[in-house]
Amino acid sequence: MMKKLSILFALVASPALAASGPFFSLRNTDFVVLLAFIAFVALLVYLKVPAKLTGMLDARAAMIKAELDEARALREEAKSILATYERRQKEVQEQAERIVASARDDALAAAEQAKADLKASIARRLASATDQIASAEAAAIRQVREQAIAVAVAAAGDVLAKQMTAGAASASIDEAIAQVEARLH
């Protein structure tokens, strides 16, 4: 039926039939355009085009809403990840500060230990040097005494040799031998 109507309207709306005259006449172009427009709108309504357009627009709106919801969810997830990252960064920063402080404390303790070790080493070396000086001093004193004794014995030997005669020397030797014999027995 619609087909018949559209053919009828096509024939009625032909330019040969459209002419000037009263408005409600098929010869008036304005009236023919109005009738064609009303027929077109009626055809669109009959074919449910507005409902299809509305459905398409609703589907598009639902898709856009879903995309917006997904974007919000992604944004929330990104915020969560950012917060986690910032928290971890803060923890790492604090851990780095603790490590630096620990290293600083260890370095100070090592420096104090090195000072104490150096003082102990200096004290040991000083004590060793003092012992060496005392030992060298004792050796020098002993050497001086031995030299003094040797000089005294040599001087006494020279004096005795000048004063002693052969008979007195022989008697002195005999007397020394007797003393040695008495001490050994």
Protein Blocks (a to p, Z undefined) as FASTA:
>chain_A
ZZmmmmmmmmmmpmklpccddfkbckbmklmmmmmmmmmmmmmmmnommmmmmmmmmmmm
mmmmmmmmmmmmmmmmmmmmmmmmmmmmmmmmmmmmmmmmmmmmmmmmmmmmmmmmmmmm
mmmmmmmmmmmmmmmmmmmmmmmmmmmmmmmmmmmmmmmmmmpcfklmmmmmmmmmmmmm
mmmZZ
